[in-house]
Amino acid sequence: MNPGAQLSLQSHEHRSEHWIVVEGVAEVTIGGTIKQVPANESVFIPLGVKHRMANKTDAPMVLIEVQTGTYFGEDDIVRYEDIYARGQGAKG
């Protein structure tokens, strides 16, 4: 993820996610909690929970995302806030 970039605040109805930070530092929002996740650490995002990842540093951030669940289509992304003005996914 490039410096200054961020994912939309989103949730999923059919999948949960594991994010593993490989390089850099991610600012992660899960529910109402925001925390910094450095390289070699990971977080779990349960099904249905609002979440977001941002790179607030001046260096690129690299991560691995592992999805688990019953469906992985793009229409399972429910977006609540998005700086890139993408659609609302399943509930839009």
C-alpha positions in Angstrom: 0.0 0.0 0.0 1.4 3.4 -1.0 2.1 6.1 1.6 -1.1 8.0 2.3 -3.4 5.4 0.9 -6.3 3.7 2.7 -9.0 1.1 2.2 -12.6 2.0 2.5 -14.3 1.5 5.9 -16.1 -1.7 5.1 -17.6 -5.0 6.3 -18.4 -8.4 4.8 -21.4 -10.6 5.3 -19.8 -13.8 4.1 -16.1 -13.7 5.0 -13.6 -12.8 7.7 -10.0 -11.7 7.1 -6.5 -12.1 8.5 -4.1 -9.3 7.6 -0.4 -10.0 8.0 1.9 -6.9 7.7 5.1 -8.0 5.9 6.8 -4.6 5.6 6.0 -1.1 7.0 3.3 -0.2 9.5 -0.4 -0.4 9.0 -3.0 1.7 10.8 -5.8 -0.7 11.3 -9.4 0.1 12.4 -11.4 -2.9 13.6 -14.8 -1.9 15.0 -14.2 1.1 17.3 -10.5 0.3 17.8 -7.6 1.9 15.9 -4.1 0.5 16.3 -0.7 0.5 14.6 0.4 -2.9 13.3 4.1 -3.2 12.5 5.8 -5.7 10.2 5.7 -9.4 11.4 2.4 -8.8 13.2 -1.1 -9.7 12.2 -4.8 -8.9 13.0 -8.0 -10.8 12.6 -11.2 -9.1 11.3 -14.3 -11.1 12.2 -17.2 -11.5 9.8 -19.6 -8.5 9.8 -17.2 -6.1 11.7 -16.4 -2.7 10.1 -12.7 -2.4 9.3 -10.2 -0.3 7.4 -6.4 -0.3 6.8 -4.3 2.8 6.1 -0.7 3.6 5.5 0.0 6.9 7.4 3.8 6.6 7.0 6.1 7.9 4.3 7.2 4.4 3.2 5.3 1.7 1.3 3.5 -1.0 3.3 3.2 -4.6 2.2 0.6 -7.1 3.6 -0.9 -10.5 3.0 -4.7 -10.8 3.2 -6.2 -14.2 3.9 -9.9 -14.5 3.5 -12.0 -17.3 5.1 -15.7 -17.9 4.7 -18.4 -19.0 2.3 -18.2 -16.4 -0.5 -15.5 -14.1 -1.7 -17.1 -12.0 -4.5 -16.6 -8.2 -4.8 -20.3 -7.7 -4.1 -19.7 -8.9 -0.5 -18.0 -5.6 0.3 -20.3 -3.1 2.1 -18.6 0.3 2.0 -19.5 2.9 4.7 -16.8 5.5 3.8 -14.5 5.6 0.8 -12.1 8.4 -0.2 -12.0 7.0 -3.7 -15.8 7.2 -4.2 -16.3 3.5 -5.0 -19.8 2.1 -4.8 -21.5 0.6 -1.8 -21.2 -3.1 -2.7 -23.9 -5.5 -1.5 -26.0 -2.8 0.2 -25.5 0.1 -2.2 
